[in-house]
Amino acid sequence: SAVISQKPSRDICQRGTSLTIQCQVDSQVTMMFWYRQQPGQSLTLIATANQGSEATYESGFVIDKFPISRPNLTFSTLTVSNMSPEDSSIYLCSVEGSGTGEAFFGQGTRLTVV
Amino acid sequence: AQSVTQPDIHITVSEGASLELRCNYSYGATPYLFWYVQSPGQGLQLLLKYFSGDTLVQGIKGFEAEFKRSQSSFNLRKPSVHWSDAAEYFCAVGRSGTASKLTFGTGTRLQVTL
């Protein structure tokens, strides 16, 4: 298993500003993922972040809006840029666990944009 | 592309009654399948998974699921529901042959009446 810590757990931000979400894992992992869960919706994959390479974004998500850093094997950040109320969501970090390779999730960051 | 369908948006059961949550997937090869539970304000918790082998898999909290290839289904069951099982349940399939990069269904909200 993997223990994932996300910061902040929640935030209220003004539109037009940016928020950086941190994801820290207690072990080295190759693959990390960022998901978005809009209110009342399911989870949608934003991007895959591998250490030492550019993040790979899913259709509908772009680097300018959601820049991602992956400086080492235990840490990643997701920035939500130039926020609007439509960005109000829960953002979750996920990692590929060792062994079976299944996904483990952080507690999420609940973002409200006003 | 993989897809997951959870036909039931909302289900209400009485405490002590049996439960079955439906999940259908679309994937060309043998899929990696998962059920996650999300309680209010909580992160995602893995209930159970299917990778291969025995098509009836046991999970935590008394849940089980059965993989039926002929029906492309992976339904979640519990013989006797507890009030604490009230939550959102997500079925997911691994993407591109991985177990960690997931496509989620839309979720089923379970309400338990006393």
Boltz contact constraints between the chains, C-beta under 6 A:
constraints:
  - contact:
      token1: [A, 31]
      token2: [B, 100]
      max_distance: 6.0
  - contact:
      token1: [A, 42]
      token2: [B, 104]
      max_distance: 6.0
  - contact:
      token1: [A, 42]
      token2: [B, 106]
      max_distance: 6.0
  - contact:
      token1: [A, 42]
      token2: [B, 107]
      max_distance: 6.0
  - contact:
      token1: [A, 43]
      token2: [B, 104]
      max_distance: 6.0
  - contact:
      token1: [A, 96]
      token2: [B, 100]
      max_distance: 6.0
  - contact:
      token1: [A, 101]
      token2: [B, 99]
      max_distance: 6.0
  - contact:
      token1: [A, 101]
      token2: [B, 100]
      max_distance: 6.0
  - contact:
      token1: [A, 102]
      token2: [B, 49]
      max_distance: 6.0
  - contact:
      token1: [A, 102]
      token2: [B, 99]
      max_distance: 6.0
  - contact:
      token1: [A, 103]
      token2: [B, 100]
      max_distance: 6.0
  - contact:
      token1: [A, 103]
      token2: [B, 102]
      max_distance: 6.0
  - contact:
      token1: [A, 105]
      token2: [B, 43]
      max_distance: 6.0
  - contact:
      token1: [A, 105]
      token2: [B, 44]
      max_distance: 6.0
  - contact:
      token1: [A, 107]
      token2: [B, 43]
      max_distance: 6.0
  - contact:
      token1: [A, 108]
      token2: [B, 43]
      max_distance: 6.0
